[in-house]
Amino acid sequence: MKGFQPIRHAILSVLFVVAVSHGFGQPFQGGQPPVTEVAAVGMTVADVDRSVLFYSHVLSFKKVSDSYQDSADYGQIENLPDAKARIVRLKLGEEVVELTQYLSTKGRSNPPDSSSNDLWFQHIAVVVSNMQKAYELLKRNGVQAISDRPQRLPRWNKQAADIEAFYFKDPDGHPLELIHFPAGKGDPRWQRKTMQLFLGIDHTAIAASNTDDSVKFYRAVGFEIRGHSLNYGIEQDRLSGVAGARVRITGLRASSGFGIELLEYQNPKTGRPMPVDERASDLVHHQTTLLTTNIHGMIALLCATQLRFVSAGTSCDQPSSWESRRSVLVRDPDGHVLELAAK
């Protein structure tokens, strides 16, 4: 097989040149987009049993797997040498979240003063069939609220009119959202008649310092803009817990799976950046899994955008450092972690 190495390197070099000539920010052209699915959102937790109890008992998630990871390859991917972790996958509707507890390396807690406009902010939006019933259930379980109470977005906001939302926290301080879509808004499956209260996950929302820069990044790998709005007023203040909030919201979608929603706080400009030393073991850590049928071509494409790797031993200057990988962690323009995984 060694005789094929020069050919493989030549192919990777061509991919890199194509990516450069393609231009950062241009939507993928020709054939299947690099990202075919947003498959899961992962969160680091302090006590996975406590978190599983919360997500299953309060929010009706179902456990689908429970595993341990301690291989050298896993430590390299997460850039945590000698990492030992327990990972539980939970499902709600068609969507999956991964809860990871690091057993060998304890990270930092979520900052107690975290705010919705801090750039490490990321939540999953859990769709409900009845907002008031879901809110009452959360109150009975003593859930920590971020929002003043559920908010119905005003009629003047055409894109978001009559959507109901509520922000709250899980036991580790991760922000979460309940969302209810009125008729004619959201995925048609959220309008199906059902006895279930919690239906699935519509999207994961991430804070963005500059929407245009983030859109260029995500469009480069095959996401499309599916919606946008400018949210402000008393309802947005009460929802986000941020006084004077003015938020530019942009919805992105790949071919299937979760949506990704960009939240750019145009006001107030007090949000703090992602910590430069953020690690997978820190409780602020999220990672969103993007599936691709061409992981090496995708990495080459992103290397043309000044890609920042998280995984150890990977470098855009050395294609050999990632050409054999089937999974690698990278950061988007604001430091949010994405797992690129071969489908």
C-alpha positions in Angstrom: 0.0 0.0 0.0 3.0 2.3 0.5 3.1 2.8 -3.3 -0.2 4.7 -3.1 1.1 7.3 -0.7 2.3 9.8 -3.4 -1.0 9.5 -5.2 -3.0 10.2 -2.0 -0.8 13.2 -1.2 -1.3 14.5 -4.8 -5.1 14.1 -4.5 -5.1 16.0 -1.1 -2.9 18.7 -2.6 -5.4 19.1 -5.5 -8.3 19.3 -3.0 -6.5 22.0 -1.1 -5.8 24.0 -4.3 -9.4 23.6 -5.3 -10.5 24.8 -1.9 -8.3 27.9 -2.1 -9.4 28.8 -5.6 -13.1 28.1 -4.6 -12.8 31.0 -2.2 -13.8 31.3 1.5 -17.5 31.8 2.0 -18.7 30.6 -1.4 -21.4 27.9 -1.1 -20.3 24.4 -2.2 -20.8 23.8 -5.9 -21.1 20.6 -7.8 -22.1 17.3 -6.2 -23.1 16.6 -2.7 -22.3 19.3 0.0 -19.5 18.3 2.4 -21.8 18.3 5.4 -24.7 15.8 4.9 -26.1 15.8 8.5 -25.9 17.6 11.8 -26.0 14.3 13.8 -25.6 15.2 17.5 -24.8 17.9 20.0 -22.5 16.9 22.8 -22.1 18.5 26.3 -19.6 17.9 29.0 -21.2 17.2 32.4 -19.9 16.8 36.0 -22.0 13.8 36.9 -23.5 11.9 33.9 -26.0 9.9 36.1 -27.4 13.1 37.5 -27.7 14.6 34.0 -29.3 11.5 32.5 -31.9 11.6 35.3 -32.6 15.2 34.5 -32.9 14.8 30.8 -34.9 11.6 31.0 -37.2 12.4 33.9 -37.9 16.1 33.2 -37.5 16.3 29.4 -38.5 12.8 28.3 -35.2 11.9 26.6 -34.5 8.2 26.1 -31.1 6.5 26.7 -29.8 4.8 23.5 -26.2 4.0 24.6 -23.8 4.1 27.5 -20.1 3.6 26.8 -16.5 4.3 28.0 -13.7 5.8 26.0 -10.0 5.6 27.1 -8.1 4.9 23.9 -5.1 7.0 22.8 -7.0 7.9 19.6 -9.9 9.3 21.6 -7.4 11.4 23.7 -5.9 12.8 20.6 -9.2 13.7 19.0 -10.3 15.6 22.1 -6.8 16.9 22.8 -6.9 15.5 26.3 -3.9 13.1 26.9 -4.9 9.9 28.8 -8.6 10.9 28.7 -11.0 8.5 30.2 -14.7 9.3 29.6 -18.1 7.9 30.0 -20.5 8.9 27.2 -24.2 8.5 27.3 -26.3 9.1 24.1 -29.9 10.3 24.6 -32.6 10.7 22.0 -35.7 12.9 21.8 -37.8 12.4 18.7 -35.3 12.0 15.9 -32.4 14.0 17.5 -29.5 12.9 19.7 -27.5 14.5 22.4 -24.3 13.2 23.9 -23.4 13.7 27.6 -19.8 13.2 28.4 -18.3 12.9 31.9 -14.5 12.9 32.0 -13.3 10.5 34.7 -9.6 11.2 34.6 -9.5 15.0 33.9 -11.8 17.3 35.7 -12.5 20.6 34.0 -13.8 23.9 35.1 -17.4 24.6 36.0 -19.7 26.9 33.9 -19.0 30.5 35.0 -21.9 31.3 37.4 -22.3 34.7 35.7 -22.6 33.3 32.2 -24.9 35.4 30.0 -26.8 34.7 26.8 -24.6 37.1 24.9 -21.3 35.5 26.0 -19.7 33.9 23.0 -19.5 30.5 24.6 -23.3 30.4 24.8 -24.8 27.4 23.1 -28.2 25.8 23.7 -30.4 23.1 22.2 -34.0 24.1 21.5 -36.5 21.4 22.7 -39.8 21.6 20.9 -42.9 21.2 23.0 -46.6 20.7 22.0 -47.9 22.9 24.8 -45.7 25.6 26.3 -47.7 26.2 29.5 -47.8 22.5 30.4 -44.0 22.2 29.8 -43.3 25.3 31.8 -45.4 24.1 34.8 -43.5 20.7 34.6 -40.2 22.5 34.8 -41.3 24.6 37.7 -42.5 21.5 39.6 -39.0 20.1 39.2 -37.3 23.2 40.5 -35.5 24.0 37.2 -33.3 27.1 37.2 -34.8 29.7 34.9 -33.0 32.2 32.7 -36.1 33.8 31.2 -38.6 35.7 33.3 -41.3 33.3 32.1 -42.3 31.9 28.7 -42.4 34.6 26.1 -44.6 34.9 23.0 -42.7 36.9 20.3 -44.7 39.9 19.0 -46.7 40.0 15.8 -44.7 42.8 14.3 -41.7 40.4 14.0 -43.0 38.5 10.9 -40.4 35.8 10.9 -40.8 34.9 14.6 -44.4 36.1 15.3 -46.3 34.0 17.9 -43.4 31.6 18.5 -43.2 30.9 22.3 -39.9 30.3 24.0 -38.4 29.9 27.4 -34.7 29.7 28.5 -33.6 27.6 31.5 -30.5 25.6 32.7 -29.7 22.0 33.3 -27.9 20.8 36.5 -24.5 21.9 35.1 -25.6 25.3 34.1 -25.9 24.5 30.4 -28.5 26.8 28.8 -31.6 25.1 27.2 -34.6 26.4 25.4 -38.2 25.3 25.2 -39.8 26.4 22.0 -43.4 26.1 20.6 -44.1 26.8 17.0 -47.6 28.1 15.9 -49.3 26.8 12.8 -47.3 27.6 9.7 -43.9 28.0 11.4 -41.1 25.5 11.9 -40.8 22.0 10.5 -44.2 20.5 9.6 -43.5 17.6 11.9 -43.9 20.0 14.9 -47.5 20.5 13.9 -48.5 16.8 14.0 -51.2 15.9 16.5 -49.7 14.0 19.4 -50.1 13.3 23.1 -46.4 13.8 23.7 -45.3 17.0 25.4 -41.6 17.0 24.4 -41.3 16.4 20.7 -37.6 16.7 19.6 -34.9 19.2 19.0 -35.3 21.9 16.4 -31.8 23.4 16.5 -28.8 24.3 18.5 -28.2 28.0 18.9 -24.7 29.5 19.2 -23.6 33.0 19.9 -21.8 34.7 17.0 -19.7 37.9 17.1 -20.2 38.6 13.4 -23.0 36.9 11.5 -21.5 37.4 8.1 -18.2 35.8 9.0 -20.0 32.8 10.6 -22.3 32.5 7.6 -19.3 32.4 5.2 -17.8 29.6 7.3 -20.9 27.4 7.4 -22.0 28.0 3.8 -18.5 26.9 2.7 -19.3 23.4 4.0 -22.8 23.2 2.6 -25.2 24.9 5.0 -28.0 27.0 3.6 -29.7 30.0 5.2 -33.3 29.0 6.1 -34.5 32.0 8.0 -33.6 35.2 9.7 -35.1 37.8 12.1 -34.1 40.8 14.2 -35.4 40.3 17.8 -35.7 43.1 20.3 -38.1 44.6 22.8 -39.4 43.6 26.2 -40.1 40.0 25.1 -36.5 39.5 24.0 -35.1 41.0 27.2 -37.3 38.7 29.3 -36.4 35.7 27.2 -32.6 36.1 27.1 -32.2 37.6 30.6 -30.2 40.4 28.9 -31.5 44.0 29.3 -31.7 46.0 26.1 -31.1 42.9 23.9 -31.1 43.3 20.2 -30.3 40.0 18.5 -29.7 39.2 14.8 -30.8 35.6 14.3 -29.9 33.5 11.3 -31.1 29.9 10.8 -28.8 27.5 9.0 -29.6 24.0 7.8 -27.6 21.1 6.3 -29.3 18.3 4.3 -30.7 16.7 7.5 -30.5 16.8 11.2 -30.4 19.7 13.6 -30.5 23.3 12.5 -27.7 25.7 13.6 -28.9 29.1 14.7 -26.6 32.1 14.9 -27.3 34.6 17.6 -25.5 37.9 17.1 -26.1 40.4 20.0 -25.9 43.8 18.3 -26.7 45.2 21.7 -25.4 45.0 24.4 -21.8 44.5 23.2 -20.7 43.2 26.6 -20.5 39.5 25.7 -17.2 37.8 26.5 -15.2 35.7 24.0 -14.7 32.0 24.2 -11.8 31.3 26.6 -8.7 30.7 24.6 -7.8 27.7 26.9 -11.3 26.1 26.7 -10.9 22.3 26.8 -13.2 19.3 26.2 -13.3 18.6 30.0 -14.6 22.1 30.9 -18.4 22.1 31.5 -18.8 25.1 29.1 -17.8 22.7 26.3 -20.2 21.7 23.6 -19.3 19.9 20.3 -21.6 19.6 17.4 -21.2 16.5 15.2 -21.2 17.1 11.4 -21.3 14.0 9.2 -19.6 14.0 5.8 -19.0 11.5 3.0 -15.6 13.2 2.2 -13.9 14.2 5.5 -10.5 14.8 3.9 -11.9 17.0 1.1 -13.9 18.9 3.8 -10.8 19.5 5.9 -8.9 20.6 2.8 -11.7 23.0 2.1 -11.8 24.4 5.6 -8.0 24.7 5.7 -8.4 27.4 3.1 -10.4 29.4 5.7 -7.7 29.5 8.4 -9.1 26.5 10.1 -8.3 26.0 13.8 -7.9 22.4 14.8 -8.7 21.2 18.3 -7.5 17.6 17.9 -3.9 17.0 18.7 -1.3 16.4 16.1 -3.3 17.9 13.2 -2.1 20.7 11.0 -3.2 22.3 7.7 0.4 22.4 6.7 0.7 18.6 6.9 -2.1 16.7 5.2 -0.5 13.5 6.5 -1.6 14.5 10.0 -5.3 14.1 9.2 -5.6 12.1 6.0 -6.1 8.8 8.0 -8.6 10.2 10.5 -12.3 9.5 10.5 -13.1 12.1 13.1 -11.4 15.4 14.0 -12.4 18.5 16.1 -12.2 22.0 14.7 -13.4 25.5 15.8 -15.8 27.8 14.0 -14.9 31.6 13.8 -16.0 32.2 17.4 -14.4 29.1 18.9 -17.5 26.7 19.0 -16.3 23.2 18.6 -17.4 21.0 15.7 -16.7 17.3 15.2 -16.2 16.4 11.6 -17.0 12.7 11.3 -16.9 10.4 8.3 -20.3 9.0 7.5 
